[in-house]
Amino acid sequence: MKALVYDAYGPPDVLRFEEVDRPVPRADEVLVQVHAVSVNASDWETLVGSPAYSRIGGLRRPRIRTLGSDIAGRVEAVGPDVTRLKVGDEVFGDNLDRKGGFAEYAIAREKVLAVKPPGLSFEEASAMPQSAVIALQGIRGAVRPGQHVLINGAGGGTGAYAIQLAKLDGAEVTGVDNAAKLDFMRAVGAEHVVDYTRTDFTRAGKRYDLVLDLAGHHSVLAHRRALARRGRYRWVGGSVGTLFQVLIAGPLVGGQRLLVVRPNTTDLLTMASLCTAGTLVTHIDRRFPLDETPAALRHVGEGRALGKVVVTVR
């Protein structure tokens, strides 16, 4: 089978296609014939090896040779301990532990996969696992009608879902991203937009009941300036420095914590049902064939994606 592999951290130029053996599922594993796989910021970070936490398990060289965690496809074979899925099932899920999605076939544990609703295409399904679940866990239970929510990094896949979820909860939403994404954030539903290259939202004088930070680079004290009394700050991604500050000092200044996202098929199916009902919309910016996966990764890594980027495999 064809797979995109790499053996050293670096730009997309380090990637190459190889013919490799088709993996065989063991124990509770499932072999998925990949139809589509979406590109996440985590794929770019693990490709280039930055921030430092992206090298966990592979300090000097990648632990896994093929990237791509958000997969959608058809079950080709199952291991002897698989009980819920069967050959022919259409499935999707966040295969973060095994990755391998930028290939014609991928191995995943049964527990990370859900049966794809018939109302979702493979492309739409592949766009959801990581981004949709992060958005749900970032917004759920944190917003009341009339509150003010700021989403930093709102122009990407997770941000687009988060804007819509906050609006469903009755919030007034401010989206922060680069200048090229301002119109997109408005179109998704944000009432206010901020170009982070021109305005530091932590110094703009406005306070928010929730700051969902998908691209955190500010200090803990800077976050505090942006929070209303009893406001909440949830950090999902960004610099290592900000990560350690939130872990160590965040509780001391109140309302600040690291959002530990827990992939699970229940939350994934909740988001899928909202999409099939038309309550939420999955915004796919561009589609790339498998042979152009390096270009898809670069498009995301350079911050140009408006919503999700999907690689179509089959």
Phi and psi in degrees as a GROMACS rama.xvg file:
@    title "Ramachandran Plot"
@    xaxis  label "Phi"
@    yaxis  label "Psi"
@TYPE xy
-89.3139  134.675  LYS-2
-143.003  146.562  ALA-3
-92.9086  120.544  LEU-4
-125.532  162.378  VAL-5
-153.341  152.45  TYR-6
-125.258  1.24229  ASP-7
-150.263  144.83  ALA-8
-66.2816  144.697  TYR-9
164.248  -169.678  GLY-10
-71.7272  175.666  PRO-11
-55.7015  -18.3701  PRO-12
-62.3037  -20.8765  ASP-13
-78.5301  -9.78631  VAL-14
-81.4097  148.29  LEU-15
-151.695  154.222  ARG-16
-91.2966  137.675  PHE-17
-133.981  153.506  GLU-18
-89.2863  118.298  GLU-19
-125.333  163.015  VAL-20
-67.3987  141.195  ASP-21
-68.425  128.218  ARG-22
-69.1024  155.026  PRO-23
-111.591  124.921  VAL-24
-70.7251  137.989  PRO-25
-123.787  159.103  ARG-26
48.1042  -117.624  ALA-27
-95.834  23.7111  ASP-28
-89.6471  155.51  GLU-29
-127.488  136.196  VAL-30
-94.2045  121.018  LEU-31
-109.494  125.923  VAL-32
-78.3715  109.367  GLN-33
-74.8318  128.597  VAL-34
-102.291  -36.4373  HIS-35
-153.466  151.5  ALA-36
-145.629  132.584  VAL-37
-93.2435  159.677  SER-38
-101.837  127.916  VAL-39
-112.23  160.751  ASN-40
-58.0988  -32.2527  ALA-41
-64.3233  -30.8081  SER-42
-64.734  -44.6147  ASP-43
-63.2658  -45.126  TRP-44
-62.14  -40.1145  GLU-45
-73.9843  -25.6261  THR-46
-68.3176  -50.5564  LEU-47
-86.7499  -14.0502  VAL-48
77.2731  27.7515  GLY-49
-149.185  136.128  SER-50
-63.7442  171.939  PRO-51
-59.6746  -31.2154  ALA-52
-67.061  -14.6797  TYR-53
-72.0371  -10.3748  SER-54
-98.3908  9.78005  ARG-55
-57.3958  125.59  ILE-56
88.1604  -8.5559  GLY-57
-155.081  71.8378  GLY-58
-61.7473  -44.4508  LEU-59
-97.7412  -30.0363  ARG-60
-145.866  157.942  ARG-61
-59.9069  139.958  PRO-62
-75.5316  -34.9575  ARG-63
-119.014  131.948  ILE-64
-81.1821  -20.8662  ARG-65
-121.762  123.283  THR-66
-84.7955  -178.197  LEU-67
102.451  100.446  GLY-68
-104.905  -30.7398  SER-69
-89.2172  94.0657  ASP-70
-109.761  153.55  ILE-71
-143.147  134.543  ALA-72
-178.289  -158.023  GLY-73
-119.744  138.174  ARG-74
-67.8039  122.632  VAL-75
-98.2824  -34.696  GLU-76
-159.465  157.263  ALA-77
-132.183  152.648  VAL-78
-77.6778  168.631  GLY-79
-65.8745  -20.8738  PRO-80
-97.7314  4.24878  ASP-81
-77.1416  130.426  VAL-82
-121.718  -22.7533  THR-83
-98.2158  -34.8617  ARG-84
-104.215  155.748  LEU-85
-138.44  163.622  LYS-86
-57.7882  132.916  VAL-87
100.065  -17.1434  GLY-88
-64.1126  140.345  ASP-89
-91.5859  122.445  GLU-90
-131.261  163.821  VAL-91
-153.052  158.672  PHE-92
171.61  171.812  GLY-93
-96.0347  101.758  ASP-94
-95.4594  51.0897  ASN-95
-63.9285  -36.2151  LEU-96
-69.1909  -37.167  ASP-97
-101.125  -29.6289  ARG-98
53.7135  -139.702  LYS-99
86.0308  9.44978  GLY-100
-74.379  -22.4525  GLY-101
-83.2139  61.8465  PHE-102
-160.748  170.796  ALA-103
-75.4843  -26.239  GLU-104
-138.311  149.334  TYR-105
-141.076  147.075  ALA-106
-96.8923  134.044  ILE-107
-141.306  152.574  ALA-108
-75.2253  144.651  ARG-109
-55.0499  -37.4332  GLU-110
-66.978  -19.3311  LYS-111
-91.1925  -2.90293  VAL-112
-108.064  143.951  LEU-113
-123.147  153.608  ALA-114
-71.771  128.732  VAL-115
-71.0699  127.764  LYS-116
-60.2035  141.47  PRO-117
-63.1066  -20.1597  PRO-118
-78.5648  -5.45818  GLY-119
-106.48  134.946  LEU-120
-72.8834  165.565  SER-121
-61.4712  -37.5929  PHE-122
-64.7581  -46.1224  GLU-123
-62.8018  -41.3133  GLU-124
-64.0215  -39.8343  ALA-125
-68.3472  -23.535  SER-126
-75.1681  -13.2887  ALA-127
-95.2476  -39.8104  MET-128
-50.8667  -53.1921  PRO-129
-81.8903  -51.0049  GLN-130
-64.1126  -45.7614  SER-131
-67.7844  -38.9459  ALA-132
-71.2086  -40.0654  VAL-133
-59.4514  -45.6079  ILE-134
-62.1124  -43.9057  ALA-135
-62.8071  -46.8693  LEU-136
-72.3749  -22.6206  GLN-137
-78.8899  -30.2923  GLY-138
-99.9212  -34.7269  ILE-139
-56.864  128.037  ARG-140
75.8994  3.62885  GLY-141
-112.541  -5.15192  ALA-142
-128.568  136.357  VAL-143
-120.044  156.525  ARG-144
-53.9596  135.884  PRO-145
87.8076  -7.80358  GLY-146
-78.6074  163.574  GLN-147
-105.98  125.702  HIS-148
-121.216  133.622  VAL-149
-114.887  132.859  LEU-150
-118.316  112.7  ILE-151
-89.4857  123.329  ASN-152
87.0686  33.7209  GLY-153
-77.7954  -7.38104  ALA-154
-87.7278  -2.49122  GLY-155
-93.5389  -166.766  GLY-156
-64.7985  -48.355  GLY-157
-64.5424  -43.0876  THR-158
-60.3534  -39.6853  GLY-159
-63.7731  -41.5275  ALA-160
-65.4213  -42.8371  TYR-161
-63.8458  -40.1163  ALA-162
-57.8009  -47.9129  ILE-163
-64.5786  -40.1023  GLN-164
-66.3939  -41.8697  LEU-165
-63.2509  -37.912  ALA-166
-65.6495  -39.0941  LYS-167
-61.1043  -31.3544  LEU-168
-84.6252  3.15678  ASP-169
86.3919  18.6639  GLY-170
-86.8283  158.891  ALA-171
-96.5818  121.716  GLU-172
-110.019  135.307  VAL-173
-113.536  126.71  THR-174
-106.207  136.948  GLY-175
-120.065  129.246  VAL-176
-169.808  -167.44  ASP-177
-78.5977  168.799  ASN-178
-59.9288  -33.1702  ALA-179
-69.1799  -12.2578  ALA-180
-107.637  2.46086  LYS-181
-62.3422  -48.2065  LEU-182
-63.3598  -37.392  ASP-183
-62.3163  -45.2735  PHE-184
-62.8168  -38.4271  MET-185
-62.4998  -43.7158  ARG-186
-63.3523  -33.7258  ALA-187
-72.2685  -28.8695  VAL-188
142.28  -2.57915  GLY-189
-70.3515  130.678  ALA-190
-73.7744  -33.2799  GLU-191
-128.143  144.526  HIS-192
-132.554  148.684  VAL-193
-133.231  130.07  VAL-194
-88.066  110.85  ASP-195
-66.8933  -17.9044  TYR-196
-76.1588  -14.9862  THR-197
-113.849  -27.9597  ARG-198
-133.746  130.341  THR-199
-89.4554  109.248  ASP-200
-63.4066  -22.8424  PHE-201
-75.6143  -12.1491  THR-202
-115.98  9.05753  ARG-203
-81.6214  -7.23427  ALA-204
90.883  -4.68991  GLY-205
-100.629  144.033  LYS-206
-115.536  148.154  ARG-207
-125.284  148.447  TYR-208
-77.1092  -25.7545  ASP-209
-144.904  130.539  LEU-210
-115.007  114.426  VAL-211
-99.9344  110.871  LEU-212
-104.627  105.708  ASP-213
-94.6047  -3.63279  LEU-214
-149.787  54.9104  ALA-215
-72.7015  124.84  GLY-216
-135.908  1.05053  HIS-217
-89.0065  163.245  HIS-218
-77.8576  166.241  SER-219
-59.7874  -43.556  VAL-220
-65.1152  -34.6237  LEU-221
-63.8711  -41.9391  ALA-222
-58.7198  -41.0318  HIS-223
-60.4398  -34.4359  ARG-224
-63.3005  -26.8604  ARG-225
-92.4573  -3.02475  ALA-226
-100.693  137.606  LEU-227
-71.4865  168.575  ALA-228
-58.894  129.071  ARG-229
65.9277  17.5545  ARG-230
-70.208  159.692  GLY-231
-116.576  141.763  ARG-232
-123.112  127.15  TYR-233
-124.107  118.224  ARG-234
-96.9725  129.375  TRP-235
-114.764  -42.0935  VAL-236
-153.78  160.139  GLY-237
148.543  -148.543  GLY-238
-77.9502  156.374  SER-239
-63.8025  -38.3225  VAL-240
-59.121  -45.4542  GLY-241
-64.9034  -39.3851  THR-242
-56.0162  -50.1418  LEU-243
-66.9389  -36.0787  PHE-244
-64.1006  -43.2106  GLN-245
-65.7483  -40.4179  VAL-246
-64.5404  -43.6633  LEU-247
-88.8681  -49.3204  ILE-248
-100.897  -16.6428  ALA-249
-52.9925  -49.8062  GLY-250
-62.256  -25.58  PRO-251
-71.6087  -29.7185  LEU-252
-99.7903  -2.4452  VAL-253
85.4701  135.627  GLY-254
76.0751  4.19078  GLY-255
-115.003  129.977  GLN-256
-156.454  158.788  ARG-257
-77.6924  128.526  LEU-258
-86.8946  106.517  LEU-259
-85.2759  102.314  VAL-260
-75.8969  130.608  VAL-261
-112.896  101.256  ARG-262
-58.9969  131.811  PRO-263
-156.507  149.579  ASN-264
-73.3081  -21.5968  THR-265
-64.8169  -50.0553  THR-266
-64.0859  -37.7538  ASP-267
-61.6764  -44.6255  LEU-268
-70.3478  -29.957  LEU-269
-60.6467  -46.2236  THR-270
-68.0895  -37.4302  MET-271
-62.9985  -38.808  ALA-272
-66.866  -35.283  SER-273
-66.4743  -34.7899  LEU-274
-73.5173  -42.6393  CYS-275
-67.9486  -26.9835  THR-276
-79.4392  -9.95843  ALA-277
85.0672  4.94959  GLY-278
-71.8395  -38.0998  THR-279
-117.213  154.875  LEU-280
-120.921  133.2  VAL-281
-89.4762  118.252  THR-282
-95.6949  109.428  HIS-283
-101.611  116.203  ILE-284
-74.8276  -55.2892  ASP-285
-144.336  154.251  ARG-286
-119.228  134.357  ARG-287
-123.402  142.382  PHE-288
-71.4721  163.217  PRO-289
-54.4182  -38.832  LEU-290
-63.8765  -19.0873  ASP-291
-107.624  23.0124  GLU-292
-57.6076  -39.8994  THR-293
-56.2465  -39.0138  PRO-294
-67.3023  -36.1484  ALA-295
-63.8061  -42.2381  ALA-296
-64.1096  -40.9506  LEU-297
-65.345  -39.0041  ARG-298
-59.7176  -41.4584  HIS-299
-74.1733  -45.3852  VAL-300
-63.2502  -30.123  GLY-301
-86.7162  4.99609  GLU-302
74.8184  27.6609  GLY-303
-100.989  -9.00189  ARG-304
-74.2463  130.811  ALA-305
-100.442  94.0182  LEU-306
87.9518  -137.736  GLY-307
-99.8092  153.452  LYS-308
-118.246  132.137  VAL-309
-123.172  138.508  VAL-310
-102.509  122.276  VAL-311
-92.9507  122.928  THR-312
-100.047  -39.3261  VAL-313
